[in-house]
Amino acid sequence: MKIPGSTRPPRIHGELLKLGIEIGQTSVAKYMVRRRHPPSQGWRTFIHNHADGVAAMDMFVVPTISFRLLYGLLIIGHGRRHILWFGVTAHPTAEWIANQVTEACGWEQAPCYLIRDRDGAYGEVYIRRLRSIGIRDRPTSPRSPWQNAYAERLIGSIRRECVDHVIVFSERHLRHLLLCYMKYYNGTRTHLSLEKDAPVSRAVDRAGRILCHPILGGLHHRYARI
């Protein structure tokens, strides 16, 4: 018998009494199936239940034409998979990352949880900043990149759809490219998980002539009716 609600013996005993089944509470407790582990939600359940209040962040490396390494930082919201922020630097310190989170989330629209990996760049300054904003830090388990799957997948998309096709000249150039890609990703690019809609929902155009607008120098296009 499957009884809704808590699995504690008194609750189950009460449900049985309401079904006209006369049995002692001690008998219910005796024959209940014992859990091997305390009940708790898994990581996937946590993500599903809190998607609207969860954001994720990660960093990736992009070489320039002079073989200088630049670090990009992204923050993505789980609710609609929209990109909240891109940051670029040659020296990712804990203070710089903390400032990026402040600029991305502000002090009024901060997510409840922020998922990240265990990179050593996230130092004490970063953790204190999250606490001051009211964000709960959620580092992934060691060697478990799948726990930050949305950010990892986005980094793959950025490489395949943008930076792998462009020669980056400088920090300013990379920031410009990423901001252009963010605008395309949030407002134009459709997603299977969003029922073929964009993170910032696009209205359906049913009348007018179709025009093609190039994005990122023609790497991508937006089609709209006028």
C-alpha positions in Angstrom: 0.0 0.0 0.0 1.3 3.4 -0.9 0.4 6.1 1.6 1.0 9.8 0.8 2.8 12.1 3.2 5.3 11.2 5.8 6.4 7.6 6.3 6.5 7.8 10.1 4.6 5.0 11.8 2.0 7.3 13.5 1.0 8.9 10.2 0.8 5.5 8.4 -1.2 4.1 11.3 -3.6 7.0 11.1 -4.1 6.5 7.4 -4.9 2.8 7.9 -7.4 3.6 10.6 -9.2 6.0 8.2 -9.4 3.1 5.7 -11.1 1.0 8.3 -8.1 -1.2 8.9 -7.8 -2.0 12.6 -4.1 -2.5 13.5 -1.8 -1.5 16.3 0.8 1.2 15.8 3.5 -1.0 17.1 2.7 -3.5 14.4 2.9 -0.8 11.7 6.4 0.2 13.0 7.5 -3.5 13.1 6.7 -4.2 9.5 7.7 -0.9 7.9 10.6 -1.1 5.4 13.7 0.4 6.9 15.7 2.9 4.8 19.4 2.1 4.3 20.2 5.8 4.3 18.3 8.9 5.7 15.8 10.3 3.2 17.3 13.2 1.3 16.9 14.7 -2.2 19.6 13.9 -4.8 21.5 16.5 -6.8 19.2 16.2 -9.8 16.1 16.7 -7.6 17.6 19.7 -6.0 18.3 21.3 -9.3 14.8 20.6 -10.6 13.1 21.9 -7.4 15.1 25.1 -7.2 15.8 25.9 -10.9 14.3 29.4 -10.8 16.5 30.4 -7.9 19.7 28.7 -9.1 22.6 30.1 -11.1 25.8 28.5 -12.1 29.2 29.9 -12.9 32.4 28.6 -14.5 35.6 29.8 -16.1 37.2 29.0 -19.5 40.5 29.9 -21.2 40.8 31.6 -24.6 44.2 32.2 -26.3 44.9 35.4 -28.2 46.7 35.9 -31.4 49.9 36.5 -29.4 49.3 33.3 -27.4 48.4 35.2 -24.3 45.8 33.4 -22.2 42.6 35.2 -21.2 40.0 33.9 -18.8 36.3 34.2 -19.4 33.8 33.9 -16.6 30.2 33.1 -17.2 27.1 33.1 -15.0 24.0 31.3 -16.3 20.5 31.2 -14.7 19.0 27.7 -14.6 15.4 28.8 -14.9 15.4 29.8 -18.5 19.1 29.0 -19.3 19.8 32.7 -19.9 23.3 34.1 -19.6 23.5 36.6 -16.7 27.0 37.8 -17.1 30.3 37.5 -19.0 33.6 38.7 -17.5 37.1 38.6 -19.0 40.5 39.0 -17.4 44.1 37.9 -17.7 44.4 37.4 -13.9 41.3 35.8 -12.2 41.6 36.5 -8.5 39.1 35.8 -5.8 38.4 39.6 -5.5 37.8 39.9 -9.2 35.4 37.0 -9.3 33.6 38.5 -6.3 33.2 41.8 -8.1 31.8 40.0 -11.2 29.2 38.3 -9.1 28.2 41.6 -7.5 27.8 43.2 -11.0 26.0 40.3 -12.4 23.5 39.7 -9.6 23.3 43.1 -8.0 21.9 43.4 -4.5 18.2 42.9 -5.3 17.9 40.2 -7.9 20.5 37.7 -6.6 19.8 34.0 -7.0 19.3 31.9 -3.9 22.1 29.4 -4.9 25.2 29.7 -7.0 26.8 26.5 -8.3 30.6 26.4 -9.0 33.5 24.0 -9.2 36.3 23.7 -6.7 38.8 25.9 -8.5 41.3 27.5 -6.2 40.5 30.9 -7.6 37.3 31.0 -5.5 38.9 32.2 -2.3 37.6 33.6 1.0 36.9 37.0 -0.5 34.5 35.4 -2.9 32.8 33.4 -0.2 32.3 36.4 2.0 30.9 38.4 -0.8 28.3 35.8 -1.5 27.2 35.7 2.1 26.9 39.5 2.2 24.6 39.4 -0.9 22.6 36.6 0.5 23.6 33.9 -2.0 24.3 30.3 -0.8 27.5 28.9 -2.1 27.1 25.4 -3.7 30.5 23.9 -4.8 30.2 20.7 -6.7 31.7 17.4 -5.5 35.3 16.7 -6.4 35.8 15.4 -9.9 32.0 15.8 -10.7 31.7 18.3 -13.6 28.3 16.8 -14.4 27.0 18.6 -11.3 27.6 21.9 -13.1 26.3 20.6 -16.5 24.5 23.8 -17.6 27.6 25.9 -17.4 29.8 23.1 -18.9 27.5 22.8 -21.8 27.4 26.5 -22.4 31.2 26.7 -22.5 31.1 24.0 -25.2 28.6 26.1 -27.1 30.7 29.2 -26.8 33.7 27.4 -28.2 31.8 25.6 -31.1 29.7 28.6 -32.1 32.0 31.6 -31.4 35.6 31.6 -30.2 36.8 28.6 -32.3 36.0 30.6 -35.4 37.5 34.0 -34.4 41.1 35.1 -33.8 41.0 37.0 -30.5 43.3 40.1 -30.5 42.9 41.4 -26.9 40.9 41.4 -23.7 38.6 44.1 -25.0 38.0 42.2 -28.3 37.1 39.0 -26.4 34.7 40.9 -24.1 33.0 42.4 -27.2 32.7 38.9 -28.8 31.2 37.4 -25.7 28.7 40.2 -25.2 27.6 39.8 -28.8 27.2 36.1 -28.3 25.2 36.6 -25.1 22.8 38.9 -26.9 22.4 36.2 -29.6 22.1 33.3 -27.1 19.6 35.0 -24.9 17.3 36.6 -27.5 17.7 34.6 -30.7 19.1 31.1 -30.3 16.3 28.4 -29.7 16.7 25.6 -27.2 15.2 22.1 -27.2 14.7 22.3 -23.4 12.6 25.5 -23.8 10.3 24.0 -26.4 12.2 25.6 -29.3 12.1 29.0 -27.7 14.9 31.4 -26.7 15.8 32.2 -23.0 14.2 35.6 -23.6 11.0 34.4 -25.2 10.6 35.3 -28.9 7.1 36.1 -30.3 6.0 34.1 -33.4 6.0 36.3 -36.5 3.3 35.1 -38.9 3.0 38.0 -41.4 5.4 40.0 -43.4 8.6 39.5 -45.5 11.4 37.5 -44.0 14.7 39.2 -43.5 18.0 37.8 -42.4 20.2 39.7 -39.9 23.8 38.5 -39.6 25.2 38.1 -36.1 28.9 37.9 -35.2 30.0 38.8 -38.7 27.8 36.1 -40.2 28.6 33.2 -37.9 24.9 33.2 -37.0 21.7 34.8 -38.2 18.4 36.0 -36.9 15.4 35.6 -39.1 12.4 38.0 -38.6 9.5 39.3 -40.5 8.8 43.0 -41.2 
